[in-house]
Amino acid sequence: MAAYAICVDDGRILLARWVGPSGERHWTLPGGTLRHEVGGSTDRAAWVPLDEVAGLERAEVVDIGLELHRVRPGNGRVD
């Protein structure tokens, strides 16, 4: 089970950079405690302009989160 946040503000999305066991890196949505970690599963958190996301190495969950953000109801939640 995982929980992620979709944080969009002023044309930017908040992302965390995940570091895999062999050192590979890709951007993902933040979840849990967001901080710069040393020796953890993420090594960076950043506000990224929405128009730059398509050019990033990223987890599929980023695209899913952005689509949910685009189609969210006016009240911001699904009842």
Beta strands, then each sheet from edge to edge (+ up, - down):
strand 1: 8-9
strand 2: 12-19
strand 3: 25-28
strand 4: 42-49
sheet 1: 1+ 2- 3+
sheet 2: 1+ 2- 4+
end
